């Protein structure tokens, strides 16, 4: 599996295999599946990744950090 982030386009690519893409299907707002020649999913594209992925990840990390700090403080 290969994960790449296009900073300029703000697109997160999650590739499960290499090879030609036969079709791209929109499965949700800003989420696309790349379909290979044998009708298998070869990749996922998430557009506006900062809004759709990273913000939630940052919130999750902040929650963990706050929880740890609270436990340390007693």
PyMOL Python script that loads the backbone (N, CA, C, O; Angstrom):
from pymol import cmd

cmd.read_pdbstr("""\
ATOM      1  N   UNK A   1       0.853  -1.164   0.000  1.00  0.00           N
ATOM      2  CA  UNK A   1       0.000   0.000   0.000  1.00  0.00           C
ATOM      3  C   UNK A   1       0.903   1.233   0.000  1.00  0.00           C
ATOM      4  O   UNK A   1       1.933   1.268   0.673  1.00  0.00           O
ATOM      5  N   UNK A   2       0.502   2.219  -0.753  1.00  0.00           N
ATOM      6  CA  UNK A   2       1.260   3.453  -0.886  1.00  0.00           C
ATOM      7  C   UNK A   2       0.317   4.626  -0.619  1.00  0.00           C
ATOM      8  O   UNK A   2      -0.781   4.686  -1.172  1.00  0.00           O
ATOM      9  N   UNK A   3       0.747   5.549   0.223  1.00  0.00           N
ATOM     10  CA  UNK A   3      -0.059   6.726   0.527  1.00  0.00           C
ATOM     11  C   UNK A   3       0.745   7.954   0.131  1.00  0.00           C
ATOM     12  O   UNK A   3       1.908   8.099   0.508  1.00  0.00           O
ATOM     13  N   UNK A   4       0.111   8.836  -0.635  1.00  0.00           N
ATOM     14  CA  UNK A   4       0.765  10.076  -1.067  1.00  0.00           C
ATOM     15  C   UNK A   4      -0.184  11.239  -0.851  1.00  0.00           C
ATOM     16  O   UNK A   4      -1.405  11.089  -0.888  1.00  0.00           O
ATOM     17  N   UNK A   5       0.407  12.397  -0.624  1.00  0.00           N
ATOM     18  CA  UNK A   5      -0.395  13.604  -0.465  1.00  0.00           C
ATOM     19  C   UNK A   5       0.109  14.648  -1.440  1.00  0.00           C
ATOM     20  O   UNK A   5       1.292  14.989  -1.438  1.00  0.00           O
ATOM     21  N   UNK A   6      -0.784  15.156  -2.272  1.00  0.00           N
ATOM     22  CA  UNK A   6      -0.488  16.236  -3.207  1.00  0.00           C
ATOM     23  C   UNK A   6      -0.847  17.543  -2.513  1.00  0.00           C
ATOM     24  O   UNK A   6      -2.015  17.923  -2.436  1.00  0.00           O
ATOM     25  N   UNK A   7       0.176  18.219  -2.012  1.00  0.00           N
ATOM     26  CA  UNK A   7      -0.030  19.444  -1.236  1.00  0.00           C
ATOM     27  C   UNK A   7      -0.677  20.541  -2.078  1.00  0.00           C
ATOM     28  O   UNK A   7      -1.566  21.251  -1.608  1.00  0.00           O
ATOM     29  N   UNK A   8      -0.230  20.672  -3.310  1.00  0.00           N
ATOM     30  CA  UNK A   8      -0.759  21.725  -4.182  1.00  0.00           C
ATOM     31  C   UNK A   8      -2.235  21.498  -4.511  1.00  0.00           C
ATOM     32  O   UNK A   8      -3.031  22.436  -4.487  1.00  0.00           O
ATOM     33  N   UNK A   9      -2.593  20.261  -4.815  1.00  0.00           N
ATOM     34  CA  UNK A   9      -3.979  19.943  -5.149  1.00  0.00           C
ATOM     35  C   UNK A   9      -4.833  19.590  -3.948  1.00  0.00           C
ATOM     36  O   UNK A   9      -6.055  19.491  -4.060  1.00  0.00           O
ATOM     37  N   UNK A  10      -4.185  19.393  -2.769  1.00  0.00           N
ATOM     38  CA  UNK A  10      -4.855  18.991  -1.534  1.00  0.00           C
ATOM     39  C   UNK A  10      -5.625  17.690  -1.736  1.00  0.00           C
ATOM     40  O   UNK A  10      -6.793  17.568  -1.366  1.00  0.00           O
ATOM     41  N   UNK A  11      -4.922  16.707  -2.344  1.00  0.00           N
ATOM     42  CA  UNK A  11      -5.528  15.402  -2.618  1.00  0.00           C
ATOM     43  C   UNK A  11      -4.697  14.320  -1.933  1.00  0.00           C
ATOM     44  O   UNK A  11      -3.474  14.285  -2.068  1.00  0.00           O
ATOM     45  N   UNK A  12      -5.370  13.443  -1.200  1.00  0.00           N
ATOM     46  CA  UNK A  12      -4.737  12.297  -0.567  1.00  0.00           C
ATOM     47  C   UNK A  12      -4.981  11.084  -1.449  1.00  0.00           C
ATOM     48  O   UNK A  12      -6.124  10.777  -1.787  1.00  0.00           O
ATOM     49  N   UNK A  13      -3.904  10.390  -1.824  1.00  0.00           N
ATOM     50  CA  UNK A  13      -3.993   9.190  -2.649  1.00  0.00           C
ATOM     51  C   UNK A  13      -3.626   7.987  -1.797  1.00  0.00           C
ATOM     52  O   UNK A  13      -2.580   7.976  -1.148  1.00  0.00           O
ATOM     53  N   UNK A  14      -4.477   6.984  -1.799  1.00  0.00           N
ATOM     54  CA  UNK A  14      -4.195   5.718  -1.132  1.00  0.00           C
ATOM     55  C   UNK A  14      -4.235   4.663  -2.228  1.00  0.00           C
ATOM     56  O   UNK A  14      -5.295   4.355  -2.773  1.00  0.00           O
ATOM     57  N   UNK A  15      -3.065   4.114  -2.543  1.00  0.00           N
ATOM     58  CA  UNK A  15      -2.964   3.167  -3.653  1.00  0.00           C
ATOM     59  C   UNK A  15      -2.734   1.768  -3.107  1.00  0.00           C
ATOM     60  O   UNK A  15      -1.792   1.539  -2.348  1.00  0.00           O
ATOM     61  N   UNK A  16      -3.594   0.832  -3.491  1.00  0.00           N
ATOM     62  CA  UNK A  16      -3.442  -0.540  -3.022  1.00  0.00           C
ATOM     63  C   UNK A  16      -2.600  -1.374  -3.973  1.00  0.00           C
ATOM     64  O   UNK A  16      -2.003  -2.372  -3.567  1.00  0.00           O
ATOM     65  N   UNK A  17      -2.549  -0.971  -5.229  1.00  0.00           N
ATOM     66  CA  UNK A  17      -1.712  -1.675  -6.197  1.00  0.00           C
ATOM     67  C   UNK A  17      -1.395  -0.743  -7.357  1.00  0.00           C
ATOM     68  O   UNK A  17      -2.086   0.251  -7.584  1.00  0.00           O
ATOM     69  N   UNK A  18      -0.354  -1.079  -8.072  1.00  0.00           N
ATOM     70  CA  UNK A  18       0.029  -0.304  -9.245  1.00  0.00           C
ATOM     71  C   UNK A  18      -0.642  -0.912 -10.467  1.00  0.00           C
ATOM     72  O   UNK A  18      -1.005  -2.088 -10.470  1.00  0.00           O
ATOM     73  N   UNK A  19      -0.797  -0.126 -11.468  1.00  0.00           N
ATOM     74  CA  UNK A  19      -1.384  -0.629 -12.701  1.00  0.00           C
ATOM     75  C   UNK A  19      -2.346   0.370 -13.289  1.00  0.00           C
ATOM     76  O   UNK A  19      -2.665   1.387 -12.673  1.00  0.00           O
ATOM     77  N   UNK A  20      -2.802   0.073 -14.483  1.00  0.00           N
ATOM     78  CA  UNK A  20      -3.694   1.005 -15.166  1.00  0.00           C
ATOM     79  C   UNK A  20      -5.057   1.120 -14.473  1.00  0.00           C
ATOM     80  O   UNK A  20      -5.577   0.157 -13.909  1.00  0.00           O
ATOM     81  N   UNK A  21      -5.606   2.319 -14.536  1.00  0.00           N
ATOM     82  CA  UNK A  21      -6.931   2.588 -13.982  1.00  0.00           C
ATOM     83  C   UNK A  21      -7.928   2.589 -15.131  1.00  0.00           C
ATOM     84  O   UNK A  21      -7.786   3.346 -16.091  1.00  0.00           O
ATOM     85  N   UNK A  22      -8.940   1.728 -15.022  1.00  0.00           N
ATOM     86  CA  UNK A  22      -9.964   1.616 -16.055  1.00  0.00           C
ATOM     87  C   UNK A  22     -11.059   2.655 -15.867  1.00  0.00           C
ATOM     88  O   UNK A  22     -11.609   3.173 -16.839  1.00  0.00           O
ATOM     89  N   UNK A  23     -11.373   2.956 -14.610  1.00  0.00           N
ATOM     90  CA  UNK A  23     -12.484   3.861 -14.337  1.00  0.00           C
ATOM     91  C   UNK A  23     -12.280   4.500 -12.967  1.00  0.00           C
ATOM     92  O   UNK A  23     -11.585   3.950 -12.112  1.00  0.00           O
ATOM     93  N   UNK A  24     -12.883   5.645 -12.771  1.00  0.00           N
ATOM     94  CA  UNK A  24     -12.906   6.318 -11.476  1.00  0.00           C
ATOM     95  C   UNK A  24     -14.363   6.579 -11.124  1.00  0.00           C
ATOM     96  O   UNK A  24     -15.122   7.128 -11.922  1.00  0.00           O
ATOM     97  N   UNK A  25     -14.743   6.172  -9.908  1.00  0.00           N
ATOM     98  CA  UNK A  25     -16.137   6.267  -9.477  1.00  0.00           C
ATOM     99  C   UNK A  25     -16.210   7.144  -8.230  1.00  0.00           C
ATOM    100  O   UNK A  25     -15.490   6.914  -7.259  1.00  0.00           O
ATOM    101  N   UNK A  26     -17.085   8.150  -8.262  1.00  0.00           N
ATOM    102  CA  UNK A  26     -17.298   8.985  -7.083  1.00  0.00           C
ATOM    103  C   UNK A  26     -18.226   8.234  -6.132  1.00  0.00           C
ATOM    104  O   UNK A  26     -19.343   7.869  -6.501  1.00  0.00           O
ATOM    105  N   UNK A  27     -17.753   8.006  -4.902  1.00  0.00           N
ATOM    106  CA  UNK A  27     -18.541   7.243  -3.930  1.00  0.00           C
ATOM    107  C   UNK A  27     -19.034   8.104  -2.776  1.00  0.00           C
ATOM    108  O   UNK A  27     -19.777   7.629  -1.916  1.00  0.00           O
ATOM    109  N   UNK A  28     -18.634   9.338  -2.754  1.00  0.00           N
ATOM    110  CA  UNK A  28     -19.058  10.280  -1.727  1.00  0.00           C
ATOM    111  C   UNK A  28     -18.514  11.640  -2.086  1.00  0.00           C
ATOM    112  O   UNK A  28     -17.740  11.785  -3.033  1.00  0.00           O
ATOM    113  N   UNK A  29     -18.921  12.629  -1.330  1.00  0.00           N
ATOM    114  CA  UNK A  29     -18.425  13.969  -1.611  1.00  0.00           C
ATOM    115  C   UNK A  29     -16.910  13.998  -1.437  1.00  0.00           C
ATOM    116  O   UNK A  29     -16.398  13.769  -0.341  1.00  0.00           O
ATOM    117  N   UNK A  30     -16.203  14.281  -2.519  1.00  0.00           N
ATOM    118  CA  UNK A  30     -14.744  14.392  -2.541  1.00  0.00           C
ATOM    119  C   UNK A  30     -14.026  13.059  -2.344  1.00  0.00           C
ATOM    120  O   UNK A  30     -12.837  13.055  -2.026  1.00  0.00           O
ATOM    121  N   UNK A  31     -14.708  11.931  -2.522  1.00  0.00           N
ATOM    122  CA  UNK A  31     -14.081  10.612  -2.383  1.00  0.00           C
ATOM    123  C   UNK A  31     -14.321   9.816  -3.663  1.00  0.00           C
ATOM    124  O   UNK A  31     -15.454   9.654  -4.115  1.00  0.00           O
ATOM    125  N   UNK A  32     -13.211   9.319  -4.239  1.00  0.00           N
ATOM    126  CA  UNK A  32     -13.273   8.609  -5.507  1.00  0.00           C
ATOM    127  C   UNK A  32     -12.519   7.290  -5.402  1.00  0.00           C
ATOM    128  O   UNK A  32     -11.448   7.219  -4.800  1.00  0.00           O
ATOM    129  N   UNK A  33     -13.096   6.246  -5.997  1.00  0.00           N
ATOM    130  CA  UNK A  33     -12.415   4.957  -6.098  1.00  0.00           C
ATOM    131  C   UNK A  33     -11.861   4.818  -7.499  1.00  0.00           C
ATOM    132  O   UNK A  33     -12.539   5.122  -8.481  1.00  0.00           O
ATOM    133  N   UNK A  34     -10.613   4.352  -7.589  1.00  0.00           N
ATOM    134  CA  UNK A  34     -10.011   4.052  -8.876  1.00  0.00           C
ATOM    135  C   UNK A  34     -10.136   2.549  -9.097  1.00  0.00           C
ATOM    136  O   UNK A  34      -9.694   1.750  -8.271  1.00  0.00           O
ATOM    137  N   UNK A  35     -10.738   2.178 -10.213  1.00  0.00           N
ATOM    138  CA  UNK A  35     -11.018   0.780 -10.527  1.00  0.00           C
ATOM    139  C   UNK A  35     -10.033   0.297 -11.583  1.00  0.00           C
ATOM    140  O   UNK A  35      -9.834   0.954 -12.604  1.00  0.00           O
ATOM    141  N   UNK A  36      -9.418  -0.857 -11.331  1.00  0.00           N
ATOM    142  CA  UNK A  36      -8.447  -1.429 -12.254  1.00  0.00           C
ATOM    143  C   UNK A  36      -9.103  -2.238 -13.358  1.00  0.00           C
ATOM    144  O   UNK A  36     -10.326  -2.367 -13.421  1.00  0.00           O
ATOM    145  N   UNK A  37      -8.262  -2.778 -14.224  1.00  0.00           N
ATOM    146  CA  UNK A  37      -8.744  -3.524 -15.390  1.00  0.00           C
ATOM    147  C   UNK A  37      -9.539  -4.766 -15.026  1.00  0.00           C
ATOM    148  O   UNK A  37     -10.396  -5.195 -15.798  1.00  0.00           O
ATOM    149  N   UNK A  38      -9.272  -5.354 -13.862  1.00  0.00           N
ATOM    150  CA  UNK A  38      -9.997  -6.555 -13.426  1.00  0.00           C
ATOM    151  C   UNK A  38     -11.124  -6.216 -12.454  1.00  0.00           C
ATOM    152  O   UNK A  38     -11.556  -7.064 -11.673  1.00  0.00           O
ATOM    153  N   UNK A  39     -11.596  -4.970 -12.506  1.00  0.00           N
ATOM    154  CA  UNK A  39     -12.679  -4.467 -11.652  1.00  0.00           C
ATOM    155  C   UNK A  39     -12.348  -4.485 -10.161  1.00  0.00           C
ATOM    156  O   UNK A  39     -13.249  -4.556  -9.326  1.00  0.00           O
ATOM    157  N   UNK A  40     -11.067  -4.422  -9.828  1.00  0.00           N
ATOM    158  CA  UNK A  40     -10.655  -4.344  -8.436  1.00  0.00           C
ATOM    159  C   UNK A  40     -10.352  -2.890  -8.086  1.00  0.00           C
ATOM    160  O   UNK A  40     -10.019  -2.090  -8.961  1.00  0.00           O
ATOM    161  N   UNK A  41     -10.466  -2.560  -6.824  1.00  0.00           N
ATOM    162  CA  UNK A  41     -10.127  -1.212  -6.373  1.00  0.00           C
ATOM    163  C   UNK A  41      -8.608  -1.125  -6.293  1.00  0.00           C
ATOM    164  O   UNK A  41      -7.972  -1.876  -5.554  1.00  0.00           O
ATOM    165  N   UNK A  42      -8.032  -0.201  -7.060  1.00  0.00           N
ATOM    166  CA  UNK A  42      -6.581  -0.029  -7.047  1.00  0.00           C
ATOM    167  C   UNK A  42      -6.164   1.230  -6.295  1.00  0.00           C
ATOM    168  O   UNK A  42      -4.986   1.418  -5.990  1.00  0.00           O
ATOM    169  N   UNK A  43      -7.139   2.093  -5.997  1.00  0.00           N
ATOM    170  CA  UNK A  43      -6.788   3.303  -5.276  1.00  0.00           C
ATOM    171  C   UNK A  43      -7.999   4.077  -4.801  1.00  0.00           C
ATOM    172  O   UNK A  43      -9.126   3.857  -5.246  1.00  0.00           O
ATOM    173  N   UNK A  44      -7.732   4.979  -3.892  1.00  0.00           N
ATOM    174  CA  UNK A  44      -8.750   5.883  -3.361  1.00  0.00           C
ATOM    175  C   UNK A  44      -8.173   7.290  -3.425  1.00  0.00           C
ATOM    176  O   UNK A  44      -7.022   7.515  -3.051  1.00  0.00           O
ATOM    177  N   UNK A  45      -8.970   8.225  -3.896  1.00  0.00           N
ATOM    178  CA  UNK A  45      -8.585   9.637  -3.900  1.00  0.00           C
ATOM    179  C   UNK A  45      -9.526  10.380  -2.961  1.00  0.00           C
ATOM    180  O   UNK A  45     -10.744  10.214  -3.026  1.00  0.00           O
ATOM    181  N   UNK A  46      -8.955  11.191  -2.096  1.00  0.00           N
ATOM    182  CA  UNK A  46      -9.761  12.035  -1.221  1.00  0.00           C
ATOM    183  C   UNK A  46      -9.377  13.478  -1.508  1.00  0.00           C
ATOM    184  O   UNK A  46      -8.273  13.916  -1.184  1.00  0.00           O
ATOM    185  N   UNK A  47     -10.298  14.208  -2.119  1.00  0.00           N
ATOM    186  CA  UNK A  47     -10.074  15.615  -2.446  1.00  0.00           C
ATOM    187  C   UNK A  47     -10.365  16.464  -1.223  1.00  0.00           C
ATOM    188  O   UNK A  47     -11.090  16.043  -0.322  1.00  0.00           O
ATOM    189  N   UNK A  48      -9.797  17.659  -1.196  1.00  0.00           N
ATOM    190  CA  UNK A  48      -9.912  18.558  -0.041  1.00  0.00           C
ATOM    191  C   UNK A  48      -9.514  17.805   1.230  1.00  0.00           C
ATOM    192  O   UNK A  48     -10.213  17.837   2.242  1.00  0.00           O
ATOM    193  N   UNK A  49      -8.375  17.132   1.142  1.00  0.00           N
ATOM    194  CA  UNK A  49      -7.927  16.258   2.221  1.00  0.00           C
ATOM    195  C   UNK A  49      -7.738  16.991   3.539  1.00  0.00           C
ATOM    196  O   UNK A  49      -8.017  16.435   4.601  1.00  0.00           O
ATOM    197  N   UNK A  50      -7.271  18.225   3.482  1.00  0.00           N
ATOM    198  CA  UNK A  50      -7.093  18.963   4.740  1.00  0.00           C
ATOM    199  C   UNK A  50      -8.411  19.086   5.477  1.00  0.00           C
ATOM    200  O   UNK A  50      -8.461  18.941   6.699  1.00  0.00           O
ATOM    201  N   UNK A  51      -9.465  19.348   4.749  1.00  0.00           N
ATOM    202  CA  UNK A  51     -10.787  19.490   5.366  1.00  0.00           C
ATOM    203  C   UNK A  51     -11.362  18.126   5.731  1.00  0.00           C
ATOM    204  O   UNK A  51     -11.915  17.962   6.818  1.00  0.00           O
ATOM    205  N   UNK A  52     -11.240  17.158   4.849  1.00  0.00           N
ATOM    206  CA  UNK A  52     -11.931  15.885   5.011  1.00  0.00           C
ATOM    207  C   UNK A  52     -11.187  14.855   5.852  1.00  0.00           C
ATOM    208  O   UNK A  52     -11.819  13.968   6.425  1.00  0.00           O
ATOM    209  N   UNK A  53      -9.867  14.948   5.942  1.00  0.00           N
ATOM    210  CA  UNK A  53      -9.106  13.931   6.667  1.00  0.00           C
ATOM    211  C   UNK A  53      -8.268  14.546   7.775  1.00  0.00           C
ATOM    212  O   UNK A  53      -8.392  14.170   8.940  1.00  0.00           O
ATOM    213  N   UNK A  54      -7.430  15.476   7.414  1.00  0.00           N
ATOM    214  CA  UNK A  54      -6.442  15.972   8.352  1.00  0.00           C
ATOM    215  C   UNK A  54      -7.056  16.700   9.536  1.00  0.00           C
ATOM    216  O   UNK A  54      -6.558  16.573  10.654  1.00  0.00           O
ATOM    217  N   UNK A  55      -8.108  17.446   9.325  1.00  0.00           N
ATOM    218  CA  UNK A  55      -8.736  18.164  10.439  1.00  0.00           C
ATOM    219  C   UNK A  55      -9.232  17.166  11.485  1.00  0.00           C
ATOM    220  O   UNK A  55      -9.025  17.370  12.681  1.00  0.00           O
ATOM    221  N   UNK A  56      -9.882  16.094  11.044  1.00  0.00           N
ATOM    222  CA  UNK A  56     -10.373  15.079  11.982  1.00  0.00           C
ATOM    223  C   UNK A  56      -9.216  14.379  12.677  1.00  0.00           C
ATOM    224  O   UNK A  56      -9.297  14.087  13.870  1.00  0.00           O
ATOM    225  N   UNK A  57      -8.146  14.107  11.950  1.00  0.00           N
ATOM    226  CA  UNK A  57      -6.970  13.470  12.542  1.00  0.00           C
ATOM    227  C   UNK A  57      -6.338  14.386  13.584  1.00  0.00           C
ATOM    228  O   UNK A  57      -5.960  13.931  14.663  1.00  0.00           O
ATOM    229  N   UNK A  58      -6.223  15.653  13.272  1.00  0.00           N
ATOM    230  CA  UNK A  58      -5.663  16.619  14.219  1.00  0.00           C
ATOM    231  C   UNK A  58      -6.529  16.695  15.471  1.00  0.00           C
ATOM    232  O   UNK A  58      -6.002  16.734  16.583  1.00  0.00           O
ATOM    233  N   UNK A  59      -7.835  16.717  15.308  1.00  0.00           N
ATOM    234  CA  UNK A  59      -8.735  16.749  16.476  1.00  0.00           C
ATOM    235  C   UNK A  59      -8.545  15.508  17.346  1.00  0.00           C
ATOM    236  O   UNK A  59      -8.520  15.602  18.574  1.00  0.00           O
ATOM    237  N   UNK A  60      -8.411  14.353  16.708  1.00  0.00           N
ATOM    238  CA  UNK A  60      -8.217  13.100  17.429  1.00  0.00           C
ATOM    239  C   UNK A  60      -6.909  13.140  18.226  1.00  0.00           C
ATOM    240  O   UNK A  60      -6.878  12.757  19.395  1.00  0.00           O
ATOM    241  N   UNK A  61      -5.843  13.601  17.594  1.00  0.00           N
ATOM    242  CA  UNK A  61      -4.548  13.699  18.268  1.00  0.00           C
ATOM    243  C   UNK A  61      -4.623  14.687  19.425  1.00  0.00           C
ATOM    244  O   UNK A  61      -4.063  14.430  20.491  1.00  0.00           O
ATOM    245  N   UNK A  62      -5.302  15.809  19.234  1.00  0.00           N
ATOM    246  CA  UNK A  62      -5.455  16.789  20.315  1.00  0.00           C
ATOM    247  C   UNK A  62      -6.237  16.205  21.485  1.00  0.00           C
ATOM    248  O   UNK A  62      -5.910  16.472  22.641  1.00  0.00           O
ATOM    249  N   UNK A  63      -7.266  15.411  21.200  1.00  0.00           N
ATOM    250  CA  UNK A  63      -8.033  14.768  22.270  1.00  0.00           C
ATOM    251  C   UNK A  63      -7.150  13.821  23.078  1.00  0.00           C
ATOM    252  O   UNK A  63      -7.218  13.801  24.307  1.00  0.00           O
ATOM    253  N   UNK A  64      -6.331  13.044  22.394  1.00  0.00           N
ATOM    254  CA  UNK A  64      -5.415  12.123  23.081  1.00  0.00           C
ATOM    255  C   UNK A  64      -4.425  12.910  23.925  1.00  0.00           C
ATOM    256  O   UNK A  64      -4.189  12.574  25.086  1.00  0.00           O
ATOM    257  N   UNK A  65      -3.849  13.949  23.350  1.00  0.00           N
ATOM    258  CA  UNK A  65      -2.888  14.798  24.070  1.00  0.00           C
ATOM    259  C   UNK A  65      -3.523  15.380  25.328  1.00  0.00           C
ATOM    260  O   UNK A  65      -2.921  15.344  26.401  1.00  0.00           O
ATOM    261  N   UNK A  66      -4.723  15.909  25.204  1.00  0.00           N
ATOM    262  CA  UNK A  66      -5.410  16.492  26.360  1.00  0.00           C
ATOM    263  C   UNK A  66      -5.701  15.446  27.424  1.00  0.00           C
ATOM    264  O   UNK A  66      -5.591  15.723  28.618  1.00  0.00           O
ATOM    265  N   UNK A  67      -6.070  14.252  26.998  1.00  0.00           N
ATOM    266  CA  UNK A  67      -6.352  13.171  27.934  1.00  0.00           C
ATOM    267  C   UNK A  67      -5.091  12.770  28.698  1.00  0.00           C
ATOM    268  O   UNK A  67      -5.131  12.569  29.911  1.00  0.00           O
ATOM    269  N   UNK A  68      -3.982  12.657  27.986  1.00  0.00           N
ATOM    270  CA  UNK A  68      -2.712  12.292  28.626  1.00  0.00           C
ATOM    271  C   UNK A  68      -2.276  13.388  29.593  1.00  0.00           C
ATOM    272  O   UNK A  68      -1.856  13.100  30.714  1.00  0.00           O
ATOM    273  N   UNK A  69      -2.376  14.643  29.162  1.00  0.00           N
ATOM    274  CA  UNK A  69      -1.995  15.753  30.039  1.00  0.00           C
ATOM    275  C   UNK A  69      -2.859  15.783  31.297  1.00  0.00           C
ATOM    276  O   UNK A  69      -2.366  16.078  32.386  1.00  0.00           O
ATOM    277  N   UNK A  70      -4.143  15.477  31.148  1.00  0.00           N
ATOM    278  CA  UNK A  70      -5.054  15.452  32.297  1.00  0.00           C
ATOM    279  C   UNK A  70      -4.652  14.344  33.273  1.00  0.00           C
ATOM    280  O   UNK A  70      -4.667  14.549  34.487  1.00  0.00           O
ATOM    281  N   UNK A  71      -4.293  13.172  32.743  1.00  0.00           N
ATOM    282  CA  UNK A  71      -3.885  12.055  33.602  1.00  0.00           C
ATOM    283  C   UNK A  71      -2.571  12.356  34.308  1.00  0.00           C
ATOM    284  O   UNK A  71      -2.392  12.002  35.473  1.00  0.00           O
ATOM    285  N   UNK A  72      -1.653  13.010  33.603  1.00  0.00           N
ATOM    286  CA  UNK A  72      -0.364  13.350  34.209  1.00  0.00           C
ATOM    287  C   UNK A  72      -0.552  14.379  35.322  1.00  0.00           C
ATOM    288  O   UNK A  72       0.098  14.305  36.365  1.00  0.00           O
ATOM    289  N   UNK A  73      -1.445  15.337  35.091  1.00  0.00           N
ATOM    290  CA  UNK A  73      -1.686  16.395  36.081  1.00  0.00           C
ATOM    291  C   UNK A  73      -2.356  15.849  37.341  1.00  0.00           C
ATOM    292  O   UNK A  73      -2.300  16.454  38.411  1.00  0.00           O
ATOM    293  N   UNK A  74      -2.982  14.702  37.184  1.00  0.00           N
ATOM    294  CA  UNK A  74      -3.574  14.060  38.347  1.00  0.00           C
ATOM    295  C   UNK A  74      -4.986  14.334  38.494  1.00  0.00           C
ATOM    296  O   UNK A  74      -5.613  13.852  39.438  1.00  0.00           O
TER     297      UNK A  74
END
""", "prot")
cmd.dss("prot")
cmd.show_as("cartoon", "prot")
cmd.util.cbc("prot")
cmd.orient("prot")
